[in-house]
Amino acid sequence: MKELVEYILQFGNLNQQQIELISKKATELELRKDEYFSEAGKIAVQVGFILDGIMRVCYYDNKGEEITKYFIEENNLVVDLESFENSICSSAYVQAVTNCKLIVFSKPDWEELLQTIVGWDTIVHKIISRALIQKVARRSPLVSEDATTRYLSFMEKYPKVINRIPLSYLASYLGITQSSLSRIRKNIR
């Protein structure tokens, strides 16, 4: 819980009573590798904070191929925001890449925090804004850089992630085949 509180306090101030309310609403959840936090075709009903592990957001393209959009590592919130906020079916899966330990909030509890804690909506808005900026910063180079540069950039930005995810997910994220990724890795060594 300490990690979540420290994370939230980067975006705004909370008093002890507010922190206690957040703690009361939080529950721990463990996901095993490959389990889903939320699924395409279903409405996302919870917000999570990753204490340990890596998750990914993925979808299936019109050819039925699995595409990894991005990875989410420890000390970050995880939610299919559009589905969660608008109560609409998700178009993506949020899946545990490794065994994961999370702190989660149900939608009713999250709504109660929004209505009860003064400034909570501002904190949440700042968290979402930062996440969107990070998402764009991660995806933009994937369009303009060659595969080797994309791989090297990924290694530099995510040193704690690179050796913990399957190569198939990484290749999908980079927009290349697994054999291309193997060649790139071999040439770099």
GROMACS elastic network, one bead per residue, 0.5 to 0.9 nm:
[ bonds ]
;  ai    aj funct       b0    kb
    1     4     6  0.52382   500
    1     5     6  0.63443   500
    1     6     6  0.86922   500
    1    23     6  0.71353   500
    1    26     6  0.85479   500
    1    51     6  0.85466   500
    1   103     6  0.74905   500
    2     5     6  0.51781   500
    2     6     6  0.61479   500
    2     7     6  0.85338   500
    3     6     6  0.51915   500
    3     7     6  0.61104   500
    3     8     6  0.86984   500
    3    51     6  0.72858   500
    3    75     6  0.68746   500
    4     8     6  0.61701   500
    4     9     6  0.85854   500
    4    49     6  0.68831   500
    4    50     6  0.86690   500
    4    51     6  0.80551   500
    4    75     6  0.71804   500
    4    76     6  0.85691   500
    4    77     6  0.89494   500
    4   103     6  0.80191   500
    5     8     6  0.51528   500
    5     9     6  0.61033   500
    5    10     6  0.88508   500
    5    19     6  0.72444   500
    5    22     6  0.87590   500
    5    23     6  0.88021   500
    6     9     6  0.51842   500
    6    10     6  0.66864   500
    7    10     6  0.55735   500
    7    11     6  0.76344   500
    7    75     6  0.70436   500
    7    76     6  0.79636   500
    8    11     6  0.56351   500
    8    12     6  0.68354   500
    8    13     6  0.82168   500
    8    14     6  0.86368   500
    8   123     6  0.72786   500
    8   124     6  0.85089   500
    8   127     6  0.81449   500
    9    12     6  0.51487   500
    9    13     6  0.56834   500
    9    14     6  0.70530   500
    9   123     6  0.85268   500
   10    13     6  0.80872   500
   10   123     6  0.88390   500
   11   122     6  0.83689   500
   11   123     6  0.53655   500
   11   124     6  0.80845   500
   11   126     6  0.63158   500
   11   127     6  0.68562   500
   12   119     6  0.78764   500
   12   120     6  0.82921   500
   12   122     6  0.79241   500
   12   123     6  0.56683   500
   12   126     6  0.87184   500
   13   119     6  0.83530   500
   13   123     6  0.85098   500
   14    17     6  0.80850   500
   14    18     6  0.59207   500
   14    19     6  0.64301   500
   14   117     6  0.85388   500
   14   118     6  0.89090   500
   14   119     6  0.85487   500
   14   120     6  0.86357   500
   15    18     6  0.53580   500
   15    19     6  0.63294   500
   15    20     6  0.87423   500
   16    19     6  0.50475   500
   16    20     6  0.61368   500
   16    21     6  0.86758   500
   17    20     6  0.50938   500
   17    21     6  0.63181   500
   17    22     6  0.87868   500
   18    21     6  0.50695   500
   18    22     6  0.62988   500
   18    23     6  0.86195   500
   18   113     6  0.88392   500
   18   116     6  0.87174   500
   18   117     6  0.64934   500
   18   118     6  0.89906   500
   19    22     6  0.51151   500
   19    23     6  0.61705   500
   19    24     6  0.86782   500
   20    24     6  0.61626   500
   20    25     6  0.87381   500
   21    24     6  0.50794   500
   21    25     6  0.63820   500
   21    26     6  0.87816   500
   21   113     6  0.78866   500
   21   117     6  0.87629   500
   22    25     6  0.52620   500
   22    26     6  0.63164   500
   22   105     6  0.89940   500
   22   109     6  0.89220   500
   22   110     6  0.89320   500
   22   113     6  0.71296   500
   23    26     6  0.52303   500
   23    27     6  0.81826   500
   24    27     6  0.79820   500
   25   104     6  0.84898   500
   25   105     6  0.64395   500
   25   106     6  0.81809   500
   25   109     6  0.59960   500
   25   110     6  0.79629   500
   25   113     6  0.83657   500
   26   103     6  0.60733   500
   26   104     6  0.55740   500
   26   105     6  0.52937   500
   26   106     6  0.82209   500
   26   109     6  0.82857   500
   27   102     6  0.82954   500
   27   103     6  0.55554   500
   27   104     6  0.53452   500
   27   105     6  0.66165   500
   27   106     6  0.87703   500
   28   101     6  0.72131   500
   28   102     6  0.56970   500
   28   104     6  0.60923   500
   28   105     6  0.89699   500
   29    48     6  0.87070   500
   29   100     6  0.81635   500
   29   101     6  0.58995   500
   29   102     6  0.51203   500
   29   103     6  0.61012   500
   29   104     6  0.66364   500
   30    99     6  0.74071   500
   30   100     6  0.56296   500
   30   102     6  0.62149   500
   30   103     6  0.87728   500
   31    34     6  0.81075   500
   31    35     6  0.59611   500
   31    36     6  0.76067   500
   31    37     6  0.76249   500
   31    95     6  0.88644   500
   31    96     6  0.65611   500
   31    98     6  0.84042   500
   31    99     6  0.57769   500
   31   100     6  0.50743   500
   31   101     6  0.64758   500
   31   102     6  0.80027   500
   32    35     6  0.56052   500
   32    36     6  0.87614   500
   32    96     6  0.67474   500
   32    97     6  0.84963   500
   32    98     6  0.68791   500
   32   100     6  0.63205   500
   32   101     6  0.87951   500
   33    36     6  0.87682   500
   33    95     6  0.80172   500
   33    96     6  0.51550   500
   33    97     6  0.54022   500
   33   100     6  0.72324   500
   34    95     6  0.59198   500
   34    96     6  0.50540   500
   34    97     6  0.57621   500
   34    98     6  0.71812   500
   34    99     6  0.80351   500
   35    94     6  0.86993   500
   35    95     6  0.57381   500
   35    96     6  0.55313   500
   35    97     6  0.82099   500
   35    99     6  0.86371   500
   36    39     6  0.63989   500
   36    93     6  0.68958   500
   36    94     6  0.56934   500
   36    96     6  0.61772   500
   37    44     6  0.84954   500
   37    46     6  0.84987   500
   37    48     6  0.86096   500
   37    55     6  0.86701   500
   37    78     6  0.87375   500
   37    79     6  0.84529   500
   37    93     6  0.76984   500
   37    94     6  0.53265   500
   37    95     6  0.57272   500
   37    96     6  0.71688   500
   38    42     6  0.74030   500
   38    43     6  0.77640   500
   38    44     6  0.57080   500
   38    45     6  0.79538   500
   38    46     6  0.83398   500
   38    79     6  0.80464   500
   38    80     6  0.74245   500
   38    90     6  0.81322   500
   38    92     6  0.80980   500
   38    93     6  0.57658   500
   38    94     6  0.51732   500
   38    95     6  0.72567   500
   39    42     6  0.56770   500
   39    43     6  0.77333   500
   39    44     6  0.74644   500
   39    89     6  0.86404   500
   39    90     6  0.66554   500
   39    91     6  0.78182   500
   39    92     6  0.62720   500
   39    94     6  0.63519   500
   39    95     6  0.81903   500
   40    43     6  0.79670   500
   40    44     6  0.89071   500
   40    59     6  0.76979   500
   40    89     6  0.67492   500
   40    93     6  0.52179   500
   40    94     6  0.84899   500
   41    88     6  0.87135   500
   41    90     6  0.53484   500
   41    91     6  0.62664   500
   41    92     6  0.80069   500
   41    93     6  0.89499   500
   42    45     6  0.89729   500
   42    83     6  0.83185   500
   42    88     6  0.76501   500
   42    90     6  0.56825   500
   42    91     6  0.83713   500
   43    80     6  0.87910   500
   43    83     6  0.56338   500
   43    84     6  0.65507   500
   43    86     6  0.88769   500
   43    87     6  0.58265   500
   43    88     6  0.54848   500
   43    90     6  0.58414   500
   44    47     6  0.83076   500
   44    79     6  0.74146   500
   44    80     6  0.61820   500
   44    81     6  0.79476   500
   44    82     6  0.86155   500
   44    83     6  0.54562   500
   44    85     6  0.85061   500
   44    87     6  0.72677   500
   44    88     6  0.79422   500
   44    89     6  0.74172   500
   44    90     6  0.68980   500
   44   107     6  0.86492   500
   45    79     6  0.87535   500
   45    80     6  0.89350   500
   45    83     6  0.82780   500
   45    84     6  0.58705   500
   45    87     6  0.81471   500
   45   105     6  0.86581   500
   45   106     6  0.61182   500
   45   107     6  0.54379   500
   45   108     6  0.87876   500
   46    78     6  0.89072   500
   46    79     6  0.68913   500
   46    80     6  0.86703   500
   46    84     6  0.71452   500
   46   104     6  0.64822   500
   46   105     6  0.54919   500
   46   107     6  0.54073   500
   46   108     6  0.89373   500
   46   110     6  0.81329   500
   47    77     6  0.71135   500
   47    78     6  0.60913   500
   47    79     6  0.50338   500
   47    80     6  0.81279   500
   47    81     6  0.85547   500
   47    84     6  0.81071   500
   47   103     6  0.83962   500
   47   104     6  0.55710   500
   47   105     6  0.52777   500
   47   106     6  0.66688   500
   47   107     6  0.73879   500
   47   110     6  0.77542   500
   48    76     6  0.83682   500
   48    77     6  0.55420   500
   48    78     6  0.50229   500
   48    79     6  0.63821   500
   48   102     6  0.60269   500
   48   103     6  0.55216   500
   48   105     6  0.63879   500
   48   106     6  0.89003   500
   49    74     6  0.78527   500
   49    75     6  0.65497   500
   49    76     6  0.56308   500
   49    78     6  0.59595   500
   49    79     6  0.87964   500
   49   101     6  0.85994   500
   49   102     6  0.53409   500
   49   103     6  0.51247   500
   49   104     6  0.63402   500
   49   105     6  0.88505   500
   50    53     6  0.67907   500
   50    54     6  0.77436   500
   50    55     6  0.84307   500
   50    72     6  0.82003   500
   50    73     6  0.68520   500
   50    75     6  0.54655   500
   50    76     6  0.57339   500
   50    77     6  0.63828   500
   50    78     6  0.71673   500
   50   100     6  0.71515   500
   50   101     6  0.62002   500
   50   103     6  0.66534   500
   50   104     6  0.87610   500
   51    73     6  0.86305   500
   51    74     6  0.53561   500
   51    75     6  0.58616   500
   51    76     6  0.81186   500
   51   100     6  0.74923   500
   51   101     6  0.54444   500
   51   102     6  0.52389   500
   51   103     6  0.70867   500
   52    73     6  0.77598   500
   52    74     6  0.53559   500
   52    75     6  0.78951   500
   52    98     6  0.89165   500
   52    99     6  0.78832   500
   52   100     6  0.53512   500
   52   101     6  0.50258   500
   52   102     6  0.69531   500
   53    72     6  0.86801   500
   53    73     6  0.63087   500
   53    74     6  0.60014   500
   53    96     6  0.76089   500
   53    97     6  0.75257   500
   53    98     6  0.55303   500
   53    99     6  0.58525   500
   53   101     6  0.65804   500
   53   102     6  0.85819   500
   53   164     6  0.89352   500
   54    71     6  0.68547   500
   54    72     6  0.57237   500
   54    74     6  0.65766   500
   54    95     6  0.87427   500
   54    96     6  0.62270   500
   54    97     6  0.54943   500
   54    98     6  0.56441   500
   54    99     6  0.76960   500
   54   100     6  0.66467   500
   54   161     6  0.75115   500
   54   164     6  0.80343   500
   54   165     6  0.80241   500
   55    70     6  0.86127   500
   55    71     6  0.56955   500
   55    72     6  0.51118   500
   55    73     6  0.64429   500
   55    74     6  0.88700   500
   55    78     6  0.83094   500
   55    94     6  0.67423   500
   55    95     6  0.54486   500
   55    97     6  0.50842   500
   55    98     6  0.71102   500
   55    99     6  0.89724   500
   55   100     6  0.77391   500
   56    68     6  0.68366   500
   56    69     6  0.73813   500
   56    70     6  0.56768   500
   56    72     6  0.58783   500
   56    73     6  0.86140   500
   56    93     6  0.79992   500
   56    94     6  0.56708   500
   56    95     6  0.53990   500
   56    96     6  0.65114   500
   56    97     6  0.64469   500
   56   169     6  0.87046   500
   57    67     6  0.86570   500
   57    68     6  0.60019   500
   57    69     6  0.55071   500
   57    70     6  0.55467   500
   57    71     6  0.64253   500
   57    72     6  0.80149   500
   57    80     6  0.87316   500
   57    92     6  0.65613   500
   57    93     6  0.55960   500
   57    95     6  0.64600   500
   58    66     6  0.68011   500
   58    67     6  0.54284   500
   58    69     6  0.53440   500
   58    70     6  0.73537   500
   58    92     6  0.56155   500
   58    93     6  0.52591   500
   58    94     6  0.65680   500
   58    95     6  0.77207   500
   58   173     6  0.89603   500
   59    65     6  0.82291   500
   59    66     6  0.57483   500
   59    67     6  0.54241   500
   59    68     6  0.67246   500
   59    69     6  0.76026   500
   59    91     6  0.69637   500
   59    93     6  0.60231   500
   59    94     6  0.89384   500
   60    63     6  0.76329   500
   60    64     6  0.52824   500
   60    65     6  0.52414   500
   60    67     6  0.59100   500
   60    68     6  0.88287   500
   60    91     6  0.89200   500
   60    92     6  0.79486   500
   61    64     6  0.52739   500
   61    65     6  0.54267   500
   61    66     6  0.65235   500
   61    67     6  0.68849   500
   62    65     6  0.73968   500
   63    66     6  0.89168   500
   66   169     6  0.87555   500
   66   172     6  0.74242   500
   67   169     6  0.78924   500
   67   172     6  0.54083   500
   67   173     6  0.66274   500
   67   175     6  0.81462   500
   68    71     6  0.78691   500
   68   169     6  0.61774   500
   68   170     6  0.76759   500
   68   171     6  0.86021   500
   68   172     6  0.54754   500
   68   174     6  0.84471   500
   68   175     6  0.87413   500
   69   139     6  0.83209   500
   69   172     6  0.82024   500
   69   173     6  0.58804   500
   70   135     6  0.78410   500
   70   138     6  0.81408   500
   70   139     6  0.82544   500
   70   173     6  0.65901   500
   71    97     6  0.87015   500
   71   161     6  0.84972   500
   71   173     6  0.86685   500
   72    75     6  0.88289   500
   72    76     6  0.67842   500
   72    77     6  0.81208   500
   72    78     6  0.72119   500
   73    76     6  0.63479   500
   73    77     6  0.89616   500
   73   160     6  0.85786   500
   73   161     6  0.73710   500
   74    77     6  0.85696   500
   76   131     6  0.88312   500
   77   127     6  0.83928   500
   77   131     6  0.87186   500
   78    81     6  0.85486   500
   78    94     6  0.82768   500
   79    82     6  0.86652   500
   79    83     6  0.85862   500
   79    84     6  0.72075   500
   79    94     6  0.79879   500
   80    83     6  0.56143   500
   80    84     6  0.59515   500
   80    85     6  0.85174   500
   80    90     6  0.71781   500
   80    92     6  0.79241   500
   80    93     6  0.84722   500
   80    94     6  0.75756   500
   81    84     6  0.50227   500
   81    85     6  0.58316   500
   81    86     6  0.81729   500
   81   128     6  0.88258   500
   82    85     6  0.54661   500
   82    86     6  0.58832   500
   82    87     6  0.78037   500
   82    88     6  0.73988   500
   82    89     6  0.88678   500
   82    90     6  0.76027   500
   83    86     6  0.54652   500
   83    87     6  0.52639   500
   83    89     6  0.57667   500
   83    90     6  0.52204   500
   83    91     6  0.84160   500
   84    87     6  0.53921   500
   84    88     6  0.72146   500
   84    89     6  0.87405   500
   84    90     6  0.84649   500
   84   107     6  0.76103   500
   85    88     6  0.80973   500
   85   107     6  0.87917   500
   86    89     6  0.89031   500
   87    90     6  0.88915   500
   90    93     6  0.76419   500
   95    98     6  0.89601   500
   96    99     6  0.64372   500
   96   100     6  0.64004   500
   97   100     6  0.80801   500
   97   164     6  0.82018   500
   97   165     6  0.64395   500
   97   166     6  0.79467   500
   97   169     6  0.88470   500
   98   164     6  0.74342   500
   98   165     6  0.74830   500
  105   108     6  0.81858   500
  105   109     6  0.60648   500
  105   110     6  0.59001   500
  106   109     6  0.52619   500
  106   110     6  0.60790   500
  106   111     6  0.85768   500
  107   110     6  0.50241   500
  107   111     6  0.60704   500
  107   112     6  0.85390   500
  108   111     6  0.50836   500
  108   112     6  0.61632   500
  108   113     6  0.87301   500
  109   113     6  0.62810   500
  109   114     6  0.86941   500
  110   113     6  0.51268   500
  110   114     6  0.63458   500
  110   115     6  0.87987   500
  111   114     6  0.50120   500
  111   115     6  0.62941   500
  111   116     6  0.85742   500
  112   115     6  0.50897   500
  112   116     6  0.58832   500
  112   117     6  0.83007   500
  113   116     6  0.50841   500
  113   117     6  0.56101   500
  113   118     6  0.88705   500
  113   120     6  0.70328   500
  113   121     6  0.87279   500
  114   117     6  0.59806   500
  114   118     6  0.77568   500
  114   119     6  0.81838   500
  114   120     6  0.56144   500
  114   121     6  0.57541   500
  114   124     6  0.87791   500
  115   118     6  0.76151   500
  115   120     6  0.82046   500
  115   121     6  0.84671   500
  116   120     6  0.81995   500
  117   120     6  0.53765   500
  117   121     6  0.82199   500
  118   121     6  0.77054   500
  118   122     6  0.87173   500
  119   122     6  0.51624   500
  119   123     6  0.63876   500
  119   124     6  0.87265   500
  120   123     6  0.50495   500
  120   124     6  0.61177   500
  120   125     6  0.84999   500
  121   124     6  0.50506   500
  121   125     6  0.60262   500
  121   126     6  0.86330   500
  122   125     6  0.50094   500
  122   126     6  0.62405   500
  122   127     6  0.86676   500
  123   126     6  0.51970   500
  123   127     6  0.62954   500
  123   128     6  0.87220   500
  124   127     6  0.50536   500
  124   128     6  0.61603   500
  124   129     6  0.85361   500
  125   128     6  0.51215   500
  125   129     6  0.60422   500
  125   130     6  0.86155   500
  126   129     6  0.50341   500
  126   130     6  0.61835   500
  126   131     6  0.85628   500
  127   130     6  0.52828   500
  127   131     6  0.62078   500
  127   132     6  0.87189   500
  128   131     6  0.50252   500
  128   132     6  0.61477   500
  128   133     6  0.86266   500
  129   132     6  0.51902   500
  129   133     6  0.62431   500
  129   134     6  0.86423   500
  130   133     6  0.51195   500
  130   134     6  0.61523   500
  130   135     6  0.85265   500
  131   134     6  0.50856   500
  131   135     6  0.60564   500
  131   136     6  0.87116   500
  132   136     6  0.62419   500
  132   137     6  0.85278   500
  133   136     6  0.52797   500
  133   137     6  0.61383   500
  133   138     6  0.86166   500
  134   137     6  0.50023   500
  134   138     6  0.60754   500
  134   139     6  0.86352   500
  135   138     6  0.51647   500
  135   139     6  0.62195   500
  135   140     6  0.85615   500
  136   139     6  0.51798   500
  136   140     6  0.57992   500
  136   141     6  0.89684   500
  137   140     6  0.56153   500
  137   141     6  0.73323   500
  138   141     6  0.66953   500
  138   142     6  0.75413   500
  138   154     6  0.86352   500
  138   157     6  0.88955   500
  139   142     6  0.53632   500
  139   143     6  0.72645   500
  140   143     6  0.57532   500
  140   144     6  0.72872   500
  141   144     6  0.53834   500
  141   145     6  0.57064   500
  141   149     6  0.89946   500
  141   150     6  0.70631   500
  141   153     6  0.86844   500
  142   145     6  0.58312   500
  142   146     6  0.79317   500
  142   147     6  0.81713   500
  142   150     6  0.61887   500
  142   173     6  0.88113   500
  142   174     6  0.67110   500
  142   175     6  0.78702   500
  143   146     6  0.84384   500
  145   148     6  0.81257   500
  145   149     6  0.60080   500
  145   150     6  0.60326   500
  146   149     6  0.54577   500
  146   150     6  0.62309   500
  146   151     6  0.87760   500
  147   150     6  0.50155   500
  147   151     6  0.61657   500
  147   152     6  0.86480   500
  147   174     6  0.70279   500
  147   175     6  0.79972   500
  147   176     6  0.72046   500
  147   180     6  0.84921   500
  147   181     6  0.81411   500
  147   184     6  0.79454   500
  148   151     6  0.51222   500
  148   152     6  0.62064   500
  148   153     6  0.85490   500
  148   181     6  0.83403   500
  148   184     6  0.60574   500
  148   185     6  0.84625   500
  148   188     6  0.86593   500
  149   152     6  0.50694   500
  149   153     6  0.59987   500
  149   154     6  0.84911   500
  150   153     6  0.50804   500
  150   154     6  0.61324   500
  150   155     6  0.86773   500
  150   174     6  0.66389   500
  151   154     6  0.50674   500
  151   155     6  0.62610   500
  151   156     6  0.86743   500
  151   170     6  0.87310   500
  151   171     6  0.89194   500
  151   174     6  0.70670   500
  151   181     6  0.81365   500
  151   184     6  0.80192   500
  151   185     6  0.84621   500
  152   155     6  0.50707   500
  152   156     6  0.62246   500
  152   157     6  0.86836   500
  152   188     6  0.89687   500
  153   156     6  0.50590   500
  153   157     6  0.60881   500
  153   158     6  0.83730   500
  154   157     6  0.51774   500
  154   158     6  0.57346   500
  154   159     6  0.78265   500
  154   162     6  0.76363   500
  154   174     6  0.86683   500
  155   158     6  0.53881   500
  155   159     6  0.53419   500
  155   160     6  0.86648   500
  155   161     6  0.82044   500
  155   162     6  0.61578   500
  156   159     6  0.58813   500
  157   160     6  0.87963   500
  158   161     6  0.52279   500
  158   162     6  0.62042   500
  159   162     6  0.56975   500
  159   163     6  0.78481   500
  160   163     6  0.70992   500
  160   164     6  0.75256   500
  161   164     6  0.53126   500
  161   165     6  0.65412   500
  162   165     6  0.61182   500
  162   166     6  0.87021   500
  162   167     6  0.88577   500
  162   170     6  0.81183   500
  163   166     6  0.80345   500
  163   167     6  0.89238   500
  165   168     6  0.84157   500
  165   169     6  0.68806   500
  165   170     6  0.70363   500
  166   169     6  0.55055   500
  166   170     6  0.65916   500
  166   171     6  0.88302   500
  167   171     6  0.59663   500
  167   172     6  0.84391   500
  167   178     6  0.67320   500
  167   181     6  0.77802   500
  167   182     6  0.84485   500
  168   171     6  0.51697   500
  168   172     6  0.61640   500
  168   173     6  0.86286   500
  168   177     6  0.79692   500
  168   178     6  0.57987   500
  168   181     6  0.88838   500
  169   172     6  0.50750   500
  169   173     6  0.61342   500
  169   174     6  0.86235   500
  169   178     6  0.88178   500
  170   173     6  0.50171   500
  170   174     6  0.61417   500
  170   175     6  0.85064   500
  170   176     6  0.87316   500
  170   178     6  0.83015   500
  170   181     6  0.83519   500
  171   174     6  0.50861   500
  171   175     6  0.60373   500
  171   176     6  0.51635   500
  171   177     6  0.57129   500
  171   178     6  0.53598   500
  171   179     6  0.86736   500
  171   180     6  0.80676   500
  171   181     6  0.60668   500
  172   175     6  0.50192   500
  172   176     6  0.60790   500
  172   177     6  0.70298   500
  172   178     6  0.78650   500
  173   176     6  0.78190   500
  174   177     6  0.86867   500
  174   181     6  0.87328   500
  176   179     6  0.82992   500
  176   180     6  0.63058   500
  176   181     6  0.67915   500
  177   180     6  0.51847   500
  177   181     6  0.63731   500
  177   182     6  0.87434   500
  178   181     6  0.50004   500
  178   182     6  0.62147   500
  178   183     6  0.87291   500
  179   183     6  0.63054   500
  179   184     6  0.86872   500
  180   183     6  0.51113   500
  180   184     6  0.62258   500
  180   185     6  0.86509   500
  181   184     6  0.50596   500
  181   185     6  0.61387   500
  181   186     6  0.85206   500
  182   185     6  0.51591   500
  182   186     6  0.60926   500
  182   187     6  0.86523   500
  183   186     6  0.50632   500
  183   187     6  0.61703   500
  183   188     6  0.86730   500
  184   187     6  0.51903   500
  184   188     6  0.62706   500
  184   189     6  0.88958   500
  185   188     6  0.51989   500
  185   189     6  0.64396   500
  186   189     6  0.55301   500
